[in-house]
C-alpha cells in the first residue's frame, strides 16, 4: 500500500464535486477553515457546474477531476459532497499520473467509489472523512475537523469506542477498507469491487429500509466478503425506515445476525458516517483495536 505524502503548511487542497451539484455559498465555511489551518485552496468554476442534480455532465465532472489528479501542485482532493454520481465517472479517469504522484482523495458516502477503486487497482491510501457540505462556522473547533486535519498531516488517529450490547470487542489489526454499505453493494462484481480478504472492513449507511440492510448484509455474506476479514467496524446506521409490517429488528441487530457465524471482532459505535460525529479514517492504512485501561481503542495509523 502506498501512502500519499502528508500535508505541510502552505500545501494546496483542491475542491471537487464528482457527484451532486454544489453552490459556492454552501462551501464557504469549509474554504475559510482550510485557510485558517494553513492550507491553500484550489478550484475553478467547473466546481459549480450543474446538470439537473449533478455537478455538471459526466464529461465535465470527469475532466475537472482529471485535471486535479494530474496537477502535481495539489496535495489533496476534498470532495465537497456525496449524493450520487461518482460511479458514473470513475471509468473515465486516467490514474497514471496520480500513481506517480499520489495525493489524498477525501470524502465519504458516494466517495466510497474512489476509496474502493483506488485501493483495489492502485494500492494507494485514501481518506474517509467529512466533506465541505457538512462544515459550518459552528464546527470549526470540533473533533471532526480536528481529526480531518490530523489525518492529512500524518498523526495517528485514536478513538475510544463505547461498548455496545451487540459488539464483540476483541483485539485486531489489519488494513482498513470499506465505506458506505449501499455503495459497496452497488460496486459488487464491478472493477471497483472491494477486496476484503485479510482486511478490517468498515461499513456505515443512511436513509435505508431495514430490509435493504438485510439484503445487503446477506449479499456480503453470500459473496464471501465476510468470510476472511480481520474485523468488522460499524459506523452510524442512521435514519433507517421500516415497512407497514415491521421487519422486527434494528439495523444493528441485522448486521449482528449476519455476523453471528463468524468469529471476527465486531465493533459498533465507530464514530464515522452520516451523523455530525464523523471522524476521519485513512482507508488502506494499518488499523488496530485493543484494550487500554479497560477501554476499547481504535488506532488508525499513518502507515500501511
Beta strands, then each sheet from edge to edge (+ up, - down):
strand 1: 12-16
strand 2: 40-42
strand 3: 74-79
strand 4: 104-107
strand 5: 126-128
strand 6: 157-161
strand 7: 172-180
strand 8: 199-206
strand 9: 231-238
strand 10: 265-267
strand 11: 281-283
strand 12: 286-292
strand 13: 295-300
sheet 1: 2+ 1+ 3+ 4+ 5+ 11-
sheet 2: 6+ 13- 12+ 7- 8- 9- 10-
end
